[in-house]
């Protein structure tokens, strides 16, 4: 494990999670139809752009079971790109495809989870299970229960922050 690149990937993931949290809050306030609005799509494009350096950092961190990250993260990036293109065409199918891409996030995160367990099993679990709750909660926006996804994103961020604090101190970063 290369802690420098793991730390870097986690920083990018934290920033992306904060941006996602902002987008989720807007969806909760304005309803699911807001997912096709220009401001929301710009937010999602920013998150999509951050996925690339995040993936590259995690890739360089020499994760456990790297093939999981390679196949799932790259697939998620490609699928969500297609969804973004369709969403910018104001097709709700694009939002559904983005959701399909996001279902791969926790699967790709298995590699991060297994690696980050060496830093802290608790914090790694918060990161991983927060991502699972976040992803599972996304469809609940259709039923005005998007708060599940918001809570999952916040749990995920708590795990990332604690991993960053612990890994930064133990590796001399920060």
Protein Blocks (a to p, Z undefined) as FASTA:
>chain_A
ZZklmmmmmmmmmmmmmmmmmmmmmmmmnojklmmgmklmmmmmmmmmmmmmmmmmmmmn
opahkllmmmmmmmmmmmmmmmmmmmmnopaklmmmmmmmmmmmmmmmmmmmmmmmmmom
klmmmmmmmmmmmmmmmmmmmnopammmmmmmmmmmmmmmmmmmmmmmmnopZZ
